[in-house]
Amino acid sequence: MRRNLVLFLFFVCSLITAHTYAGNDIKKETFAYSIKGSDTLRLDKYDLPAITPGNAKPCVIFMFGGGFVRGTRDQQSYLTYFDHLVKKGYTVVSIDYRLGLKNIDPKTEPMQFVSLLTNSISIAVEDLFDATSFVISNANDWNIDTGTIITSGSSAGAISVLHGEYAIANKEEQAKKLPENFNYAGVISFAGAIFSTNGDLNWQSSPAPMLLFHGDADSNVPYDKIELYNIGFYGSKHIAVQLSEKNYPHYFYKIENAAHEISNTPMKLNLSDIDAYLNQLVENKEQKIINTTVKQIDKPEMKKDFELMDYIKSNFAH
């Protein structure tokens, strides 16, 4: 029983990312937005000043993946996505955040690991909120519409932005770091989930409209959910079901027979779907639920019914 708890707790810490970039007229600037102990946290702002000069622009704040262990804000694989958004008229802000599991000992006791993981997510959300406040404080100089700030993340970064929105929707203490009554205009998650030590999720108010990409054969981050006692990791399918039950606007993009590559591939292959979400649910605030299912049939049928050990092997076998 104790071994199962250890296995469950350790599989959640290795959620990874992986694209290309072609922009030449895009202006990139780097700013330090916060100092936390010995960590100086920076962000890169990508902008195309020639687009809609003088008009406040929407903004996407992006968080990289890497299991709260590794990752960089300027990874080459994200730049096609940034380039597309900037040319669409958005300012993109890609941020550092503290990696709370960077030096974790694999022999860590189960409940200590629960605490470390919970803290890792918490400090990542804290850094997201600090970066958001920094963007808001510079909105006039940066020509940003503070009413249209969207979060986006890959894998561990997706976990962080989903947790941030969950904190706002539930009026958690951490959300008080943001301006009063602030909420993001949207959340774009590439293979994310929400980790809970209090049982199932409970949305106390309507969150910002979400775009949830996930493969149903993901053995790194649960597509649906995995639970052990009061501890659970709730993936995109489970979140989408809950949002549908409450009639909260969202877009769930399910890819059948696809694994954790969906933490990355939509940033290159699904730009038109991202545009549709931004146009309909964010810019036009349409009250709708969109469900899209795509099946990959050019490869053998993949395993989808995972045991706890499957997640462990996927994350730690290499």
C-alpha positions as CSV (number, residue, x, y, z in Angstrom):
1,M,0.0,0.0,0.0
2,R,2.8,2.4,1.0
3,R,4.7,1.4,-2.2
4,N,1.7,2.3,-4.3
5,L,1.6,5.7,-2.7
6,V,5.3,6.2,-3.4
7,L,4.8,5.2,-7.1
8,F,1.7,7.4,-7.5
9,L,3.5,10.4,-6.1
10,F,6.6,10.1,-8.1
11,F,5.1,9.7,-11.6
12,V,3.6,13.2,-11.6
13,C,6.9,15.0,-11.6
14,S,8.2,14.4,-15.1
15,L,6.0,16.2,-17.7
16,I,8.0,17.2,-20.7
17,T,7.9,19.4,-23.8
18,A,9.2,19.6,-27.4
19,H,9.0,23.0,-32.2
20,T,10.6,25.7,-34.4
21,Y,10.6,29.5,-35.1
22,A,10.8,31.7,-38.1
23,G,10.1,35.3,-37.1
24,N,12.5,38.0,-38.1
25,D,10.6,41.3,-37.6
26,I,9.4,40.3,-34.2
27,K,10.9,42.3,-31.4
28,K,12.1,40.3,-28.4
29,E,12.8,41.9,-25.0
30,T,13.9,40.3,-21.8
31,F,12.9,41.7,-18.3
32,A,13.5,40.5,-14.7
33,Y,10.1,40.4,-13.2
34,S,10.9,39.0,-9.7
35,I,13.7,38.0,-7.4
36,K,13.0,35.0,-5.1
37,G,15.9,34.3,-2.9
38,S,18.8,33.4,-5.2
39,D,16.5,33.1,-8.2
40,T,16.1,36.0,-10.6
41,L,13.0,35.3,-12.7
42,R,12.9,36.7,-16.2
43,L,10.4,36.9,-19.0
44,D,10.7,37.3,-22.7
45,K,8.3,39.6,-24.4
46,Y,7.6,39.0,-28.1
47,D,5.9,41.7,-30.0
48,L,5.4,43.0,-33.6
49,P,5.0,46.8,-33.1
50,A,3.9,47.3,-36.7
51,I,0.6,45.3,-36.0
52,T,-2.2,47.5,-34.7
53,P,0.1,50.4,-33.6
54,G,-1.6,52.5,-30.9
55,N,-4.2,49.9,-30.1
56,A,-3.9,47.8,-26.9
57,K,-3.2,44.2,-27.7
58,P,-4.2,40.9,-26.1
59,C,-1.5,39.0,-24.4
60,V,-0.6,35.3,-23.9
61,I,1.5,34.4,-20.9
62,F,3.3,31.1,-21.5
63,M,4.8,28.5,-19.1
64,F,7.2,25.9,-20.3
65,G,7.1,22.2,-19.5
66,G,9.7,19.9,-17.9
67,G,8.2,18.2,-14.8
68,F,9.1,21.1,-12.4
69,V,12.6,19.7,-12.9
70,R,13.9,21.3,-16.1
71,G,12.9,23.5,-19.0
72,T,13.5,27.0,-20.4
73,R,11.3,29.9,-21.4
74,D,13.0,30.3,-24.8
75,Q,13.1,26.7,-25.9
76,Q,13.3,26.5,-29.7
77,S,10.3,24.2,-29.8
78,Y,7.9,26.9,-28.7
79,L,8.8,29.6,-31.1
80,T,6.5,28.7,-34.0
81,Y,3.6,29.0,-31.6
82,F,4.9,32.4,-30.3
83,D,5.5,33.6,-33.9
84,H,2.0,32.7,-34.9
85,L,0.3,34.4,-32.0
86,V,2.4,37.6,-32.4
87,K,1.5,37.8,-36.1
88,K,-2.1,37.4,-35.1
89,G,-1.8,40.6,-33.1
90,Y,-1.0,39.2,-29.7
91,T,1.9,40.0,-27.4
92,V,3.5,36.8,-26.1
93,V,5.2,36.7,-22.7
94,S,7.2,33.6,-21.9
95,I,8.2,33.3,-18.3
96,D,10.7,31.7,-16.0
97,Y,9.3,30.0,-12.9
98,R,11.0,28.2,-10.0
99,L,11.5,24.5,-10.4
100,G,10.5,23.0,-7.1
101,L,11.4,19.4,-7.9
102,K,14.8,20.2,-9.5
103,N,16.9,18.5,-6.8
104,I,14.5,16.0,-5.4
105,D,15.8,12.8,-3.9
106,P,14.1,9.7,-5.4
107,K,14.1,8.2,-1.9
108,T,12.0,11.0,-0.5
109,E,9.3,9.7,1.9
110,P,5.8,9.7,0.4
111,M,4.2,12.4,2.5
112,Q,7.2,14.6,2.1
113,F,6.9,14.2,-1.6
114,V,3.3,15.2,-1.5
115,S,4.4,18.3,0.3
116,L,7.2,19.0,-2.2
117,L,4.9,18.5,-5.2
118,T,2.2,20.7,-3.7
119,N,4.8,23.3,-3.0
120,S,6.3,23.0,-6.5
121,I,2.9,23.7,-8.0
122,S,2.2,26.5,-5.5
123,I,5.4,28.4,-6.2
124,A,4.9,28.0,-10.0
125,V,1.5,29.6,-9.6
126,E,2.9,32.3,-7.4
127,D,5.4,33.1,-10.1
128,L,2.7,33.1,-12.8
129,F,0.7,35.6,-10.7
130,D,3.8,37.7,-10.1
131,A,4.5,37.7,-13.8
132,T,0.9,38.6,-14.5
133,S,1.1,41.5,-12.1
134,F,4.3,42.7,-13.8
135,V,2.6,42.6,-17.2
136,I,-0.3,44.6,-15.8
137,S,1.9,47.2,-14.2
138,N,3.6,47.7,-17.6
139,A,0.5,47.5,-19.7
140,N,0.5,51.1,-20.7
141,D,4.1,51.1,-21.8
142,W,3.7,47.7,-23.5
143,N,0.4,48.5,-25.1
144,I,-1.4,45.5,-23.6
145,D,-5.1,45.1,-23.0
146,T,-5.3,43.9,-19.4
147,G,-8.8,42.6,-20.0
148,T,-7.5,40.1,-22.5
149,I,-4.6,38.3,-20.9
150,I,-4.6,34.5,-21.6
151,T,-2.4,31.9,-20.0
152,S,-0.9,29.0,-21.8
153,G,1.3,26.1,-20.9
154,S,2.8,22.8,-21.9
155,S,2.8,19.8,-19.6
156,A,4.1,21.0,-16.2
157,G,3.4,24.5,-17.5
158,A,-0.1,23.5,-18.4
159,I,-0.5,22.1,-14.9
160,S,0.5,25.4,-13.5
161,V,-1.8,27.6,-15.6
162,L,-4.7,25.2,-14.8
163,H,-3.9,25.5,-11.1
164,G,-3.8,29.3,-11.4
165,E,-7.2,29.4,-13.0
166,Y,-8.6,26.9,-10.4
167,A,-7.2,29.2,-7.6
168,I,-9.0,32.2,-9.1
169,A,-12.3,30.4,-9.7
170,N,-12.3,29.2,-6.1
171,K,-11.1,32.5,-4.6
172,E,-8.1,30.8,-3.0
173,E,-5.7,32.9,-0.8
174,Q,-3.0,32.8,-3.5
175,A,-5.3,34.5,-6.0
176,K,-5.2,37.7,-3.8
177,K,-1.8,38.4,-5.3
178,L,-3.7,39.5,-8.4
179,P,-5.7,42.8,-8.8
180,E,-9.1,42.6,-7.2
181,N,-11.7,40.9,-9.5
182,F,-9.0,40.1,-12.1
183,N,-9.4,36.9,-14.2
184,Y,-7.6,35.7,-17.2
185,A,-9.5,35.9,-20.5
186,G,-8.7,32.3,-21.4
187,V,-6.4,29.3,-20.6
188,I,-4.7,27.1,-23.3
189,S,-3.5,23.8,-21.9
190,F,-1.3,21.3,-23.8
191,A,-1.6,18.0,-21.9
192,G,-2.2,19.5,-18.4
193,A,-4.0,18.4,-15.3
194,I,-4.8,19.5,-11.7
195,F,-3.3,17.8,-8.7
196,S,-5.4,17.7,-5.5
197,T,-4.8,16.4,-2.0
198,N,-8.5,17.2,-1.1
199,G,-10.3,14.7,-3.3
200,D,-12.1,15.6,-6.5
201,L,-12.2,19.1,-8.0
202,N,-14.9,21.5,-7.0
203,W,-15.4,24.6,-9.2
204,Q,-17.0,27.3,-7.0
205,S,-17.4,29.8,-9.9
206,S,-17.1,29.8,-13.7
207,P,-13.4,29.8,-14.8
208,A,-12.1,31.5,-17.8
209,P,-12.9,29.6,-21.0
210,M,-10.3,26.9,-21.5
211,L,-8.9,25.1,-24.5
212,L,-7.8,21.6,-23.4
213,F,-5.6,19.5,-25.7
214,H,-4.9,15.9,-24.6
215,G,-4.1,12.5,-26.1
216,D,-6.1,9.6,-24.7
217,A,-3.0,7.4,-24.7
218,D,-0.9,9.8,-22.6
219,S,1.1,7.7,-20.1
220,N,2.9,10.8,-18.6
221,V,0.0,13.0,-17.6
222,P,-3.4,11.4,-17.0
223,Y,-5.9,12.0,-19.8
224,D,-8.8,11.3,-17.4
225,K,-7.8,10.9,-13.8
226,I,-5.9,8.7,-11.4
227,E,-6.7,8.6,-7.7
228,L,-5.3,7.1,-4.5
229,Y,-7.2,7.8,-1.3
230,N,-7.8,11.6,-1.1
231,I,-5.0,12.3,-3.6
232,G,-5.9,12.7,-7.3
233,F,-4.5,13.9,-10.6
234,Y,-7.3,15.1,-12.8
235,G,-6.7,15.4,-16.5
236,S,-8.3,17.2,-19.4
237,K,-11.2,14.8,-19.9
238,H,-12.2,14.9,-16.3
239,I,-12.0,18.7,-16.2
240,A,-14.0,18.9,-19.4
241,V,-16.7,16.7,-18.0
242,Q,-17.0,18.8,-14.9
243,L,-17.1,22.0,-17.0
244,S,-19.8,20.5,-19.2
245,E,-21.9,19.5,-16.2
246,K,-21.9,23.2,-15.1
247,N,-22.4,24.6,-18.6
248,Y,-19.1,26.5,-18.4
249,P,-17.8,27.5,-21.8
250,H,-14.7,25.6,-22.9
251,Y,-13.1,23.7,-25.9
252,F,-12.0,20.1,-25.4
253,Y,-9.8,18.8,-28.1
254,K,-9.3,15.1,-27.7
255,I,-6.8,13.2,-29.8
256,E,-7.4,9.4,-29.8
257,N,-4.5,7.1,-30.1
258,A,-2.0,9.9,-29.2
259,A,0.3,10.1,-26.2
260,H,2.3,12.9,-24.5
261,E,3.4,14.4,-27.7
262,I,0.2,16.4,-27.5
263,S,2.1,18.6,-24.9
264,N,3.8,19.9,-28.0
265,T,2.3,19.1,-31.4
266,P,-0.7,21.4,-31.3
267,M,1.6,24.4,-31.1
268,K,2.5,23.5,-34.7
269,L,-0.3,21.4,-36.1
270,N,-3.4,23.0,-34.5
271,L,-2.8,26.7,-34.9
272,S,-6.2,27.0,-36.8
273,D,-8.0,25.4,-33.9
274,I,-6.2,27.7,-31.4
275,D,-7.3,30.6,-33.6
276,A,-10.9,29.4,-33.6
277,Y,-10.9,29.2,-29.8
278,L,-9.4,32.7,-29.4
279,N,-11.8,34.2,-31.9
280,Q,-15.0,32.5,-30.5
281,L,-14.5,31.9,-26.8
282,V,-12.1,34.7,-25.9
283,E,-12.5,37.6,-28.3
284,N,-16.2,37.2,-29.0
285,K,-17.0,35.6,-25.6
286,E,-19.4,33.1,-27.2
287,Q,-21.2,31.0,-24.6
288,K,-20.6,27.6,-26.1
289,I,-19.0,24.2,-25.4
290,I,-16.9,22.7,-28.2
291,N,-15.8,19.1,-28.3
292,T,-13.5,17.9,-31.1
293,T,-12.3,14.3,-31.4
294,V,-9.5,13.4,-33.8
295,K,-8.2,9.8,-34.2
296,Q,-4.7,9.0,-35.4
297,I,-5.1,5.9,-37.6
298,D,-1.7,5.8,-39.2
299,K,-0.1,3.8,-36.3
300,P,-0.9,0.7,-34.2
301,E,-3.6,1.1,-31.6
302,M,-2.0,2.4,-28.4
303,K,-2.6,1.4,-24.8
304,K,-5.0,3.6,-23.0
305,D,-5.9,1.8,-19.8
306,F,-2.9,2.6,-17.6
307,E,-1.9,1.3,-14.2
308,L,0.2,3.3,-11.8
309,M,3.4,1.4,-12.9
310,D,2.8,2.4,-16.5
311,Y,3.0,6.1,-15.5
312,I,6.2,5.4,-13.5
313,K,7.9,3.6,-16.4
314,S,6.9,6.3,-18.9
315,N,8.4,9.0,-16.7
316,F,11.5,7.3,-15.2
317,A,12.6,4.5,-17.5
318,H,15.1,6.6,-19.4
